[in-house]
């Protein structure tokens, strides 16, 4: 028996019990009403074939599904719009130094090219769908060294369990994978696999049979400085079969955490996050009940229950069908058991109100601003209203940055270094950390508030300057211009450095001084000419010259 393997399995079991007992039920409900094609193992079964995201046959109201899809698409387009990040430095003066500026632009261009060539822009919509839908998402970021490319793997709820460190940051993940015998042998080697996997691989007809594998990634449990892995890696990275007791499929380590775990919002030290779908889960379930009632009323109205004479045992209820009945003595023929008079309009209004509330809870009104804007609004007014509303997502965007995008950029930079994709560092940047500035629509919405405040302040100073010209001295023109250019995402090459500005100002001062000297000399020449052509005596000429 492998003691380390048993400790890791026990750790996984404890995390899995917490997930199953406290979170799985809510995630099953969200999976049913908001994203039925997502989620794995949520019913408790260990076989993925019995618990995959199935085609949705039961949900009658799609408002939750559409609203979540709109929110995920809005987050993606709001964060990852064209040129959505820019590399910079904490030292703004050094950032404007031409060699550093060129190096930053080159690295940034390489970074964009690397992301364009990867599956990043396919993975992130899934990432935001999971995050907004279940409140928690984890995504791996790894490199394919032979092709010098990145691979992003967003997971779905239920296939993994996580834990956090003392700072409530995700640092542990156990993931369940279903792998075919062929893939297991290719990845781990024939000898490392269990006998059941080997038997399946030995037969060509069973090589596609699936077996469960656990991928465990966590800080090292064994605190043994003499252990090579412990001394060289921060995280243990291992694979094993759940039924194995004596060996790992693969065991290694990571110097950096190879993924990011993000929560929409947390309460206290909660490991898993809350999200908007949880806020309207009850309403979404109620919508299904309302639609059931509506369809039942429509069906009873079109095909009501009937009452007939005893001898009419098998009435023909098909369109145009004819029935014979004994109606002597005034006995009725085939008649409805009761009259159904449904209020279609009232019921539809209740359903539409519920759908609208679900959409608003999932911020759909923010991302449909242009479609919902009054036609008489100007483009400037639309942008201002959009920026104002997008500020409501500020806390969420801040968490996505701190838990997701910032550590993801750290991971990507580490992998770019390994793949020799980082240009040679300028000597001026020794020990100078990079700063990632996000430039998407959501980030711009926050910065536009600063620009509007600055413009308002400048306008106020302009009004005061009419009373006292000294009021303009309170404006630091260079710093204000740089701040506005940064907020408006003006390209670095379009903004002159401070040295270039000082040089141009000195040149203007020199030109102005030379022009003043020329003007003074011209005045003296004119005066001398006038005196020479006049009849003034020498004493008067001397006084005029003075």
C-alpha positions, 0 to 999 in steps of 0.5 A: 500500500502506498501511504502517500497515495492513500493520504491524497485519496483521503484528502480528495474524499473529504473535499468530495463529501463537502461538495456532495453534502452542501453544494451539489443539490443547488448546482443540480437545480441550476443545471436543470433550469439554466444550463442543462448541457453543463455539469457532470456527476451532480447526481452522485453517480460515478459513471459519466455516461449516466450523468452527462449534460443531457438534451433538455426535454423537460424545461418549458421556460427557456428564460433562464437559459437565454438570460445566462447565455446573454450574461456570459456573452456580455461578460466576454465581449465586455472584457475581451473587446479588441485590444483588451489589455496593455502591458505597462510598468508601475514607473510611468516615467520609465514606461515612456522611455523609448527603448522600454516603450518599444520592448513593451509593444513588442512583447504585447504584440507577441502576447496577442499573437499567442492568444490568437493562435490558441483556443483562448477565445473559445475557452473564455465564453465557457469560462464565463458561462460556468462562472455566472451560472454556478458561481465557481469556475476553474480553468487550466492553462498549459503549454504545448512545447513542441508547437510553442502554443497555449492550451486552455481547459475550462472545467464544468461544475461537478467534475472537480472539487477545490479548496483554498489557502489561508487567504481564501485563494484556490490552491487545490483541485481534484478533477475526475476524468473519464479516459479511454484505455487507449488514451491512458496507455498513451499518456501514462504508459502500459505498465503504469495502468491497472490490469483492467485497463491493460486487458481493455487495451489488449483487445482492439474492440475494447480500447475505447472503454472508459475508465475513471482517473483522478487528477490531484493538484495540491500543495505538498502534504509531506513536509520532507526537505530531503524529498526532491519534489518537495524541494523543487516544486510548490505543488504536487501534480499526480494522476491515479485510478480510484481503485488503486492502492499501490501506485500512481499513474503519474506523479510530478510537481509544479513550480506555479499553480497551472490554473485559476479558480474564480468565484462570482462572490463569496461569503466569509471563507466559503470555498464555492461562490454565489451567483445571480442564478441562485438569486432567481432559482425559485422564480425560474422553477415557478416559471416552469409551473406557470407554463405547465398550467398554461399548456394544461388550460390550452389543452383543456380548452381545445380538448375538454373532458366530456360527459356522455350517455352510458351507451356511448362508451367509445365516443369518436373525438377526432375532428369531424367525428360522428357519434350516435346517442340515445337522447330520448327524454332530453338526455344530452349527447356528448357535452363538456364536463365543465366550461374552461374560460382561461385568462390567456392574457393575464397568465401570459403577462405573469409569465413575461414579468417573471422572464423579465425579472430573471433577465434583470437579475442576470444583468441582461438590461446592461448588455442590451443597452443599445437595443433598449435605448430610446431612438431619440438618444444621441450616441454620446448619451448611449455611451454615458448610460452604458458606462454608468450601468456597467459600473454595477458589475464593478465588484464582479469585474474586480474579482474576475481580475484579482482571482482570474485574469491577473494570475492567468497572465502570471501563468502565461508569462511563465510559460512564454519564458519557457517557450522563449517567446519573451524578447530580451529584457532591457537593462533598465527593467531589471527587477521591474515587474510588469503591470497589466492594464485591462482595456475592455469595455468594462474596464473603460466604463470605470475609467470613463467615470474618471475622465468625466470627472476630470473634464468637469473639473477642468470646465469649472477651473475655466469658469473660475479663470474668467474671474481670476486667471491664476486659477489655471495654475492649479492644473498640472497639464502634463499629468492631466493629459497623460491620465486622460490618454491612459483612460481613453487607451491612446496608443503609447506611440502617440503620446510624447515622453516628458523629455520630448515635451521639455525639448520642444518647449525649450525649442519654442522658448529659443525661437521666441527669444530669437524672434524678440531679439530680431523684433528689437533690432528691427525697431532700432533700425527703424528708429535710426532711419527715421532720425537720419531722415529728420532735421533733429539736432544731435542732442534731440537725436540722442534723447530720442535714441534713449 
